[in-house]
């Protein structure tokens, strides 16, 4: 990857990220799931979050479904509802 890169924002401890369009779903460790709007990459906006009992380790997105794998070996299936 040639060129210079500028760090705009960091999520720690991000375990995995799934993208759907310009929305990022971040498996955010002990913070659970964080959903971020990347329409304006220089000013990402947190759209929401979902706390998990154990650390969120992985995430997958398909249409309005979000699957989160957590550290206690559970999987959580969410259906996203838009207002």
C-alpha positions in Angstrom: 0.0 0.0 0.0 1.7 3.1 -1.2 1.1 6.6 0.1 0.7 8.1 3.5 -2.0 7.0 5.9 -3.7 9.2 8.5 -5.3 7.6 11.6 -8.7 9.0 12.0 -10.0 7.1 14.9 -9.1 3.8 16.7 -11.4 1.3 18.4 -9.7 -0.7 21.1 -9.6 -3.6 21.5 -11.4 -4.3 18.2 -11.4 -8.1 17.5 -13.1 -8.1 14.1 -14.9 -5.8 11.8 -17.7 -6.5 9.3 -18.7 -3.9 6.7 -22.1 -3.4 5.1 -22.0 -0.5 2.7 -20.6 2.4 4.7 -21.5 0.9 8.1 -18.9 -0.9 10.2 -19.9 -3.5 12.8 -17.0 -3.7 15.3 -16.6 -6.7 17.7 -15.2 -4.5 20.4 -14.0 -6.9 23.0 -15.5 -6.2 26.5 -17.5 -3.3 25.1 -19.6 -5.7 23.0 -20.7 -4.6 19.5 -20.2 -1.1 18.2 -21.9 0.1 15.0 -20.2 3.0 13.2 -21.4 5.1 10.3 -18.4 5.8 7.9 -20.3 8.1 5.4 -17.9 10.8 6.4 -14.6 8.9 7.0 -12.9 11.9 8.6 -15.8 12.1 11.2 -17.1 8.5 11.9 -20.3 8.5 13.9 -21.2 5.8 16.4 -24.7 4.7 15.6 -25.2 2.4 18.5 -23.9 -0.5 20.5 -25.0 -3.8 22.0 -23.3 -4.9 25.3 -22.4 -8.5 25.6 -21.9 -10.5 28.8 -18.5 -11.8 27.5 -16.1 -10.1 25.2 -17.2 -9.9 21.6 -14.7 -11.8 19.4 -16.2 -11.9 15.9 -19.1 -10.4 13.9 -20.9 -11.2 10.7 -23.6 -9.2 9.0 -26.2 -10.2 6.4 -29.0 -7.8 5.5 -30.6 -6.9 8.8 -29.1 -9.8 10.8 -26.0 -9.5 12.9 -24.2 -12.5 14.4 -21.8 -12.0 17.3 -19.4 -14.6 18.6 -18.5 -14.0 22.2 -15.7 -15.3 24.5 -17.9 -17.7 26.5 -18.5 -19.7 23.3 -22.0 -18.3 22.8 -23.3 -16.8 19.6 -25.8 -13.9 19.7 -28.1 -13.3 16.7 -29.6 -9.8 16.4 -32.0 -8.4 14.0 -31.3 -4.7 13.3 -34.3 -2.5 13.4 -34.1 0.9 11.7 -36.2 3.8 13.1 
